[in-house]
Amino acid sequence: MSIENENKKPSYHVLFNLISELGISADMIFFPEKLHADKKTELLIQLLYMCDEKELKVVTATIKALLDNKKY
C-alpha cells in the first residue's frame, strides 16, 4: 500500500516487474508527458510488445511492404 499511496518508491526490480507484467512502455512511467497523443499509435506499440520474434518479423515485413508501395 505504501507505493500506491506515494509513501514509498519501488525498487528498480519491482518497477521492472510491474512494467513487464502490465506490458507497457517504461516511458509511460518515467515520461508520462511524452505519451502518444495518437491512441492508435499507442495501441500498436502495446500490440507489438505482445508479439514473439516470429510475429515481429511478419509485422516488420508487412510494414516495409506497405511503405514500399506508398506513393510520395
MDTraj code that builds the backbone (N, CA, C; nanometers):
import mdtraj as md
import numpy as np

residues = "MET SER ILE GLU ASN GLU ASN LYS LYS PRO SER TYR HIS VAL LEU PHE ASN LEU ILE SER GLU LEU GLY ILE SER ALA ASP MET ILE PHE PHE PRO GLU LYS LEU HIS ALA ASP LYS LYS THR GLU LEU LEU ILE GLN LEU LEU TYR MET CYS ASP GLU LYS GLU LEU LYS VAL VAL THR ALA THR ILE LYS ALA LEU LEU ASP ASN LYS LYS TYR".split()
xyz = np.array([
    [0.0797, -0.1199, 0.0000],
    [0.0000, 0.0000, 0.0000],
    [0.0844, 0.1268, 0.0000],
    [0.2041, 0.1196, 0.0501],
    [0.2867, 0.2395, 0.0565],
    [0.3176, 0.2956, -0.0813],
    [0.3429, 0.2071, -0.1772],
    [0.3739, 0.2521, -0.3124],
    [0.2516, 0.3203, -0.3733],
    [0.1344, 0.2589, -0.3571],
    [0.0116, 0.3147, -0.4139],
    [-0.0215, 0.4511, -0.3540],
    [0.0149, 0.4736, -0.2290],
    [-0.0146, 0.5997, -0.1619],
    [0.0996, 0.6998, -0.1721],
    [0.1975, 0.6687, -0.2553],
    [0.3137, 0.7548, -0.2791],
    [0.3976, 0.7783, -0.1539],
    [0.3936, 0.6839, -0.0601],
    [0.4743, 0.6949, 0.0610],
    [0.6090, 0.6253, 0.0466],
    [0.6239, 0.5447, -0.0575],
    [0.7458, 0.4680, -0.0764],
    [0.7710, 0.4506, -0.2245],
    [0.8970, 0.4572, -0.2646],
    [0.9326, 0.4371, -0.4046],
    [0.9711, 0.2903, -0.4248],
    [0.9222, 0.2299, -0.5351],
    [0.9564, 0.0891, -0.5595],
    [1.1021, 0.0746, -0.6028],
    [1.1592, -0.0403, -0.5755],
    [1.2943, -0.0676, -0.6240],
    [1.2890, -0.0838, -0.7756],
    [1.4033, -0.0774, -0.8403],
    [1.4076, -0.0951, -0.9854],
    [1.3578, -0.2338, -1.0254],
    [1.3872, -0.3324, -0.9437],
    [1.3413, -0.4688, -0.9711],
    [1.1879, -0.4752, -0.9711],
    [1.1261, -0.4162, -0.8699],
    [0.9798, -0.4146, -0.8608],
    [0.9214, -0.3341, -0.9768],
    [0.9809, -0.2204, -1.0057],
    [0.9342, -0.1360, -1.1160],
    [0.9443, -0.2096, -1.2494],
    [1.0561, -0.2770, -1.2728],
    [1.0742, -0.3544, -1.3950],
    [0.9671, -0.4630, -1.4065],
    [0.9416, -0.5319, -1.2967],
    [0.8393, -0.6364, -1.2975],
    [0.7003, -0.5798, -1.3255],
    [0.6690, -0.4654, -1.2682],
    [0.5398, -0.4016, -1.2939],
    [0.5233, -0.3655, -1.4414],
    [0.6265, -0.3028, -1.4975],
    [0.6235, -0.2631, -1.6384],
    [0.6091, -0.3858, -1.7277],
    [0.6846, -0.4890, -1.6976],
    [0.6787, -0.6120, -1.7772],
    [0.5426, -0.6788, -1.7677],
    [0.4919, -0.6880, -1.6468],
    [0.3631, -0.7558, -1.6251],
    [0.2480, -0.6790, -1.6888],
    [0.2544, -0.5473, -1.6847],
    [0.1482, -0.4660, -1.7439],
    [0.1606, -0.4570, -1.8957],
    [0.2791, -0.4900, -1.9479],
    [0.3010, -0.4834, -2.0921],
    [0.2991, -0.3417, -2.1443],
    [0.3557, -0.2498, -2.0655],
    [0.3578, -0.1093, -2.1061],
    [0.5013, -0.0641, -2.1303],
    [0.5141, 0.0485, -2.1940],
    [0.6446, 0.1079, -2.2163],
    [0.6918, 0.1741, -2.0870],
    [0.8204, 0.1682, -2.0608],
    [0.8755, 0.2370, -1.9437],
    [0.8526, 0.3873, -1.9541],
    [0.8410, 0.4382, -2.0759],
    [0.8136, 0.5806, -2.0948],
    [0.6816, 0.6217, -2.0296],
    [0.5874, 0.5307, -2.0227],
    [0.4592, 0.5627, -1.9603],
    [0.4772, 0.5957, -1.8126],
    [0.5801, 0.5395, -1.7513],
    [0.6072, 0.5650, -1.6095],
    [0.7030, 0.6823, -1.5920],
    [0.8136, 0.6806, -1.6682],
    [0.9176, 0.7806, -1.6493],
    [0.8912, 0.9124, -1.7216],
    [0.8203, 0.9080, -1.8329],
    [0.7938, 1.0277, -1.9118],
    [0.6454, 1.0362, -1.9509],
    [0.5561, 1.0458, -1.8531],
    [0.4127, 1.0458, -1.8864],
    [0.3728, 1.1632, -1.9750],
    [0.4476, 1.2725, -1.9685],
    [0.4160, 1.3887, -2.0520],
    [0.4431, 1.3623, -2.1997],
    [0.5191, 1.2586, -2.2299],
    [0.5523, 1.2260, -2.3681],
    [0.4629, 1.1170, -2.4263],
    [0.3568, 1.0816, -2.3553],
    [0.2679, 0.9776, -2.4058],
    [0.2142, 1.0181, -2.5423],
    [0.1936, 0.9201, -2.6244],
    [0.1444, 0.9459, -2.7584],
    [0.0033, 1.0028, -2.7523],
    [-0.0140, 1.1160, -2.8178],
    [-0.1470, 1.1747, -2.8256],
    [-0.2350, 1.0872, -2.9145],
    [-0.1723, 1.0198, -3.0071],
    [-0.2445, 0.9348, -3.1003],
    [-0.2659, 0.7978, -3.0367],
    [-0.3869, 0.7691, -2.9969],
    [-0.4182, 0.6429, -2.9289],
    [-0.3978, 0.5221, -3.0193],
    [-0.4124, 0.5402, -3.1507],
    [-0.3908, 0.4284, -3.2424],
    [-0.2445, 0.3856, -3.2401],
    [-0.1547, 0.4827, -3.2339],
    [-0.0115, 0.4520, -3.2271],
    [0.0206, 0.3813, -3.0962],
    [-0.0351, 0.4285, -2.9874],
    [-0.0116, 0.3661, -2.8575],
    [-0.0628, 0.2220, -2.8572],
    [-0.1781, 0.1986, -2.9182],
    [-0.2320, 0.0629, -2.9271],
    [-0.1388, -0.0274, -3.0070],
    [-0.0867, 0.0236, -3.1187],
    [0.0071, -0.0555, -3.1992],
    [0.1312, -0.0921, -3.1192],
    [0.1810, 0.0015, -3.0429],
    [0.3004, -0.0241, -2.9615],
    [0.2706, -0.1332, -2.8587],
    [0.1563, -0.1256, -2.7936],
    [0.1194, -0.2273, -2.6953],
    [0.1048, -0.3644, -2.7613],
    [0.0476, -0.3680, -2.8804],
    [0.0329, -0.4948, -2.9518],
    [0.1688, -0.5523, -2.9908],
    [0.2606, -0.4658, -3.0301],
    [0.3949, -0.5118, -3.0665],
    [0.4654, -0.5767, -2.9480],
    [0.4466, -0.5232, -2.8287],
    [0.5076, -0.5811, -2.7090],
    [0.4569, -0.7230, -2.6832],
    [0.3397, -0.7546, -2.7335],
    [0.2809, -0.8869, -2.7109],
    [0.3264, -0.9894, -2.8146],
    [0.3966, -0.9447, -2.9183],
    [0.4392, -1.0342, -3.0269],
    [0.5665, -1.1099, -2.9901],
    [0.5763, -1.2329, -3.0414],
    [0.7011, -1.3066, -3.0277],
    [0.7906, -1.2708, -3.1471],
    [0.9078, -1.3281, -3.1513],
    [1.0072, -1.2933, -3.2537],
    [0.9553, -1.3195, -3.3957],
    [0.8907, -1.4319, -3.4158],
    [0.8374, -1.4666, -3.5479],
    [0.7301, -1.3665, -3.5917],
    [0.6414, -1.3325, -3.5002],
    [0.5356, -1.2366, -3.5312],
    [0.5915, -1.0983, -3.5608],
    [0.6968, -1.0585, -3.4892],
    [0.7593, -0.9289, -3.5151],
    [0.8199, -0.9236, -3.6553],
    [0.8752, -1.0361, -3.7014],
    [0.9305, -1.0404, -3.8370],
    [0.8206, -1.0222, -3.9410],
    [0.7056, -1.0831, -3.9174],
    [0.5920, -1.0704, -4.0093],
    [0.5422, -0.9254, -4.0105],
    [0.5283, -0.8665, -3.8927],
    [0.4820, -0.7280, -3.8825],
    [0.5802, -0.6339, -3.9524],
    [0.7076, -0.6529, -3.9284],
    [0.8101, -0.5685, -3.9900],
    [0.8059, -0.5795, -4.1416],
    [0.7978, -0.7004, -4.1926],
    [0.7914, -0.7212, -4.3376],
    [0.6651, -0.6574, -4.3965],
    [0.5552, -0.6699, -4.3260],
    [0.4295, -0.6119, -4.3738],
    [0.4381, -0.4600, -4.3808],
    [0.4896, -0.3982, -4.2769],
    [0.5021, -0.2519, -4.2749],
    [0.5969, -0.2054, -4.3849],
    [0.7096, -0.2752, -4.4007],
    [0.8033, -0.2387, -4.5074],
    [0.7371, -0.2486, -4.6441],
    [0.6594, -0.3532, -4.6672],
    [0.5896, -0.3699, -4.7948],
    [0.4886, -0.2589, -4.8168],
    [0.4176, -0.2221, -4.7117],
    [0.3201, -0.1130, -4.7227],
    [0.3892, 0.0184, -4.7584],
    [0.5017, 0.0452, -4.6937],
    [0.5736, 0.1696, -4.7194],
    [0.6415, 0.1705, -4.8558],
    [0.6885, 0.0552, -4.9016],
    [0.7499, 0.0462, -5.0342],
    [0.6491, 0.0774, -5.1434],
    [0.5241, 0.0422, -5.1210],
    [0.4196, 0.0658, -5.2203],
    [0.3551, 0.2033, -5.2092],
    [0.3945, 0.2778, -5.1115],
    [0.3375, 0.4110, -5.0872],
    [0.3919, 0.5086, -5.1907],
    [0.3043, 0.5864, -5.2488],
    [0.3451, 0.6877, -5.3467],
    [0.3670, 0.8206, -5.2757],
    [0.4766, 0.8845, -5.3083],
    [0.5096, 1.0118, -5.2436],
    [0.4728, 1.1282, -5.3301],
])
top = md.Topology()
chain = top.add_chain()
for i, resn in enumerate(residues, 1):
    res = top.add_residue(resn, chain, resSeq=i)
    for name in ("N", "CA", "C"):
        top.add_atom(name, md.element.get_by_symbol(name[0]), res)
traj = md.Trajectory(xyz[None], top)
